[in-house]
Amino acid sequence: MRNTKNPEVLKLSPHPITGRLIDSHPGVRTRPMQVLVLGASRTGTVSIMAALEQLGYNPYHMAKGKIERPVMITTTYENTR
């Protein structure tokens, strides 16, 4: 499941204590989260994303993340195991 062609993925190595990639991710929130909407596949998440964009928010959708930030897919998959 690991994408070895993406250099962002290669920067992560398993955390020395937990062994999980997500625990080694250096991500830091630069501004507070305002709205959190979670939904399973095929439950209208794209519609919610479009509505939030119309309201002026900058939503994140997993489908968009697959293209822009493949490392997030790797770490998210790891959390579901």
C-alpha positions as CSV (number, residue, x, y, z in Angstrom):
1,M,0.0,0.0,0.0
2,R,3.0,2.3,0.2
3,N,3.7,4.7,-2.7
4,T,7.5,4.7,-3.1
5,K,7.4,7.2,-5.9
6,N,6.1,10.1,-3.8
7,P,8.9,11.7,-1.8
8,E,6.5,12.9,0.9
9,V,5.7,9.3,1.8
10,L,9.4,8.4,1.9
11,K,10.1,11.0,4.6
12,L,8.0,9.1,7.1
13,S,9.4,6.2,9.0
14,P,7.6,4.2,11.7
15,H,7.6,5.8,15.2
16,P,10.3,4.1,17.4
17,I,7.8,3.3,20.2
18,T,4.4,2.7,18.4
19,G,5.7,1.6,15.0
20,R,3.0,3.7,13.3
21,L,3.6,6.2,10.5
22,I,0.9,8.6,11.8
23,D,2.8,9.1,15.0
24,S,5.9,10.3,13.1
25,H,3.9,12.7,10.9
26,P,5.2,16.3,11.6
27,G,1.8,17.9,10.6
28,V,0.8,20.9,12.7
29,R,-2.5,22.7,12.4
30,T,-1.9,26.3,11.4
31,R,-5.3,27.5,12.3
32,P,-8.1,26.1,14.4
33,M,-10.6,23.7,12.8
34,Q,-14.0,25.4,12.4
35,V,-16.3,22.6,11.2
36,L,-15.8,18.8,11.2
37,V,-18.1,16.7,9.0
38,L,-17.4,13.0,8.7
39,G,-19.3,10.6,6.5
40,A,-18.9,7.2,5.0
41,S,-18.5,6.7,1.3
42,R,-21.6,7.3,-0.8
43,T,-23.4,9.3,1.9
44,G,-23.3,12.7,0.3
45,T,-19.8,13.9,1.3
46,V,-19.2,15.5,-2.1
47,S,-22.4,17.4,-1.7
48,I,-21.5,18.6,1.8
49,M,-18.1,19.6,0.5
50,A,-19.7,21.7,-2.3
51,A,-22.0,23.3,0.2
52,L,-19.2,24.2,2.5
53,E,-17.2,25.7,-0.4
54,Q,-20.3,27.9,-1.2
55,L,-20.3,29.1,2.4
56,G,-16.7,30.1,2.1
57,Y,-15.0,27.2,3.9
58,N,-12.0,25.4,2.5
59,P,-13.1,21.7,3.0
60,Y,-10.9,18.7,2.6
61,H,-12.3,15.6,0.9
62,M,-10.5,12.3,0.9
63,A,-10.9,11.9,-2.9
64,K,-9.1,15.2,-3.4
65,G,-6.4,14.1,-0.9
66,K,-5.6,10.9,-2.9
67,I,-4.3,13.2,-5.7
68,E,-2.7,16.1,-3.7
69,R,-1.3,14.3,-0.6
70,P,-0.8,10.6,-1.0
71,V,0.9,10.4,2.4
72,M,-2.4,11.1,4.0
73,I,-3.9,8.0,2.4
74,T,-1.0,5.9,3.8
75,T,-1.4,7.2,7.3
76,T,-5.3,7.0,7.2
77,Y,-5.2,3.4,6.0
78,E,-2.8,2.6,8.8
79,N,-5.2,3.9,11.4
80,T,-8.0,1.6,10.2
81,R,-5.9,-1.6,10.8
